[in-house]
């Protein structure tokens, strides 16, 4: 059975304010995050992903997210212990997204999946293309891990501890240049679910080219929804009209 594609907004925030960047730099405040969440909760989305860009976690804010959202929700940012993960799950989040900790402690996700289950753990992979290789960066794109994306994904697959990957080309993020088709074609045969992210626009050919990869389970957008007045249903309409199954097309 063909998997129905999901359309997912990503919210990046600092100091309780929704922020946006270009290429993971020059962050600017956009709006108080609560009104934006409430708006998107009324739209035809399939999940919400919240990425905290601070070094600390405001658990009271996370509780308010859970209160305002009727969809599955994922949290990522400043995850450094099993205890922190337990606290976030207890608040009501469905999944937790890991990033920097995977480079610092590769066995961390294995310990976490044994306790919480692989299905509740995802990861972000942020890359830059250097000398025709895609290298993975962490700490909000500041530190080069010196691992290629193929190496990192292979290690994640071998760990059997992570269910899904959000893959972002840092140099495309916030640019509206479209998804990096070369990047997603490079990993299209990796046996793990991929969420496409970074540089999305309303270029129908570009959207269709990445979503046709069998391991792409969803498309993530941020600036396109927030600044260009497109809606999740606009994306779903494109998929539906091109015979690509998607979740809850109205």
C-alpha positions in Angstrom: 0.0 0.0 0.0 1.4 3.4 -1.0 2.1 5.7 1.9 0.1 8.9 2.1 2.3 12.0 2.2 2.1 14.4 5.1 2.3 18.2 5.1 3.9 19.6 8.2 4.7 23.1 9.3 7.9 23.6 11.3 8.0 26.3 14.0 11.4 27.5 15.1 11.4 29.7 18.2 13.5 31.7 20.7 12.3 33.5 23.9 8.7 32.4 23.3 8.8 34.1 19.9 8.5 32.5 16.5 11.7 33.3 14.5 12.8 32.7 10.9 16.2 32.7 9.3 18.0 32.4 6.0 20.6 29.7 5.9 20.4 29.2 9.7 21.6 32.8 10.4 20.2 36.3 10.7 17.3 35.2 12.9 14.5 37.7 13.0 11.4 37.8 15.2 8.2 37.2 13.3 5.3 36.8 15.7 4.3 35.6 19.1 4.2 31.9 18.6 0.9 31.2 20.3 -1.4 33.1 17.8 0.5 31.4 14.9 0.0 27.9 16.5 -3.7 28.6 17.0 -4.1 29.7 13.3 -2.4 26.5 12.0 -4.4 24.3 14.3 -7.4 25.3 12.2 -5.7 24.4 9.0 -5.5 21.1 7.2 -2.1 20.0 8.5 -0.9 16.5 9.6 1.5 17.3 12.4 3.4 20.2 14.0 7.1 20.3 14.7 8.5 22.7 17.3 12.3 23.3 17.2 13.6 25.3 20.2 16.8 27.3 19.3 17.7 28.2 22.9 20.0 26.4 25.2 17.2 25.9 27.8 13.7 24.4 27.7 10.7 26.3 28.9 8.4 23.5 30.0 5.5 25.8 30.8 5.6 26.9 27.2 5.6 23.3 26.0 2.5 22.6 28.1 0.7 25.5 26.4 1.6 24.1 23.0 0.0 20.8 23.9 -3.1 22.6 25.1 -3.5 24.5 21.8 -2.7 21.8 19.3 -5.1 19.0 18.2 -2.5 17.3 15.9 0.5 15.0 16.6 3.3 17.2 17.9 7.1 16.8 17.8 9.6 18.7 20.0 13.3 19.2 19.3 16.1 21.3 20.9 18.4 21.0 23.9 17.8 17.3 24.4 20.7 16.1 26.5 19.4 13.4 28.8 16.8 10.6 29.1 15.3 12.6 32.0 14.6 15.6 29.8 12.9 13.3 27.2 10.7 11.7 29.8 9.6 15.1 31.0 8.6 16.2 27.5 6.7 13.0 26.8 4.9 13.4 30.1 3.8 16.8 29.0 2.1 15.2 26.0 4.4 15.4 23.0 4.1 12.4 20.6 7.7 12.5 19.3 11.0 14.0 20.2 13.5 15.1 17.6 17.3 14.6 18.2 20.1 16.4 16.5 23.4 17.4 18.3 23.3 14.7 20.9 23.6 12.0 18.1 27.1 13.3 17.2 28.2 13.7 20.8 26.8 10.4 22.1 25.9 8.0 19.2 24.5 5.4 21.6 22.0 7.9 23.2 19.2 7.1 20.7 19.6 3.4 21.4 19.1 3.9 25.1 16.1 6.2 24.4 14.4 3.9 22.0 14.7 1.0 24.5 12.7 3.1 27.0 10.3 5.1 24.8 10.1 3.1 21.5 11.7 3.9 18.1 8.4 5.2 16.8 8.5 8.2 19.2 12.0 9.3 18.2 13.0 11.3 15.1 16.2 13.1 14.1 17.2 16.2 12.2 20.1 16.1 9.8 21.3 19.5 8.6 23.8 19.5 5.8 26.0 21.7 3.7 27.6 20.8 0.3 31.4 21.0 0.4 33.5 19.8 -2.4 30.6 17.8 -3.9 29.9 16.0 -0.6 27.0 16.7 1.8 28.5 17.1 5.3 26.4 17.0 8.5 26.4 20.0 10.8 25.1 20.4 14.3 24.6 23.0 17.0 22.2 25.0 14.9 24.4 24.5 11.8 27.6 25.9 13.4 29.8 22.8 13.8 30.8 20.4 11.0 30.7 16.8 12.2 33.0 15.8 9.3 30.5 13.0 8.6 28.8 12.8 5.2 25.1 12.4 5.2 25.4 8.9 3.8 27.6 7.9 6.8 25.4 9.5 9.3 22.2 7.9 7.9 23.8 4.5 7.7 24.8 4.7 11.4 21.3 5.8 12.3 19.7 2.9 10.3 22.2 0.4 11.9 21.2 1.7 15.4 17.5 0.8 14.7 16.5 3.5 17.1 15.1 6.4 15.0 11.9 6.3 13.0 12.2 9.3 10.7 14.6 12.0 9.6 14.1 15.7 8.8 16.7 16.4 6.2 17.6 20.1 5.5 20.1 21.7 3.2 21.3 24.7 5.4 22.2 26.8 2.3 18.7 26.4 1.0 16.9 27.2 4.2 14.6 30.2 4.0 15.7 31.1 0.4 12.5 29.9 -1.5 14.9 28.3 -4.0 13.1 25.0 -3.8 14.0 21.7 -2.2 17.5 20.4 -3.0 16.6 17.6 -5.4 20.2 16.3 -5.7 20.3 15.9 -1.9 17.1 13.8 -1.7 18.0 11.8 -4.8 21.3 10.9 -3.1 19.5 9.3 -0.1 16.4 8.0 -1.9 17.4 4.4 -1.4 18.1 4.6 2.3 15.6 2.5 4.2 14.3 5.1 6.6 11.5 7.7 6.4 12.5 11.1 5.2 10.8 14.4 5.7 12.0 17.0 3.2 12.7 20.5 4.5 14.5 23.7 3.6 13.9 26.1 0.7 10.4 25.1 -0.1 8.5 27.1 -2.6 5.4 26.6 -4.8 7.3 25.2 -7.7 5.1 22.3 -8.6 7.8 20.4 -10.6 10.2 20.7 -7.7 7.6 19.4 -5.2 6.7 16.5 -7.4 10.4 15.6 -8.1 11.2 15.1 -4.4 7.9 13.6 -3.2 8.2 10.8 -5.8 11.1 9.3 -3.9 9.7 6.2 -2.1 11.3 7.0 1.3 9.9 10.6 1.4 7.0 10.5 3.8 6.3 14.2 4.1 7.1 17.7 3.1 7.9 20.4 5.7 7.4 24.1 5.2 7.9 27.2 7.1 8.4 30.5 5.2 6.1 29.4 2.4 3.2 29.1 4.7 4.1 32.1 6.9 5.0 34.7 4.4 3.7 33.6 1.0 0.1 33.0 1.8 0.0 29.5 0.6 -1.8 26.9 2.7 -1.2 23.2 3.5 -4.2 22.4 1.4 -2.6 24.1 -1.6 0.2 21.6 -1.4 -2.2 18.7 -0.9 -4.1 19.8 -4.0 -1.0 19.6 -6.1 -0.3 16.1 -4.8 -3.9 15.0 -5.3 -4.1 16.3 -8.9 -0.9 14.4 -9.7 -2.2 11.1 -8.2 0.0 11.2 -5.2 -1.9 10.1 -2.1 -1.8 12.5 0.8 -3.3 12.6 4.3 -6.7 14.3 4.7 -7.0 16.3 1.5 -10.2 18.4 1.6 
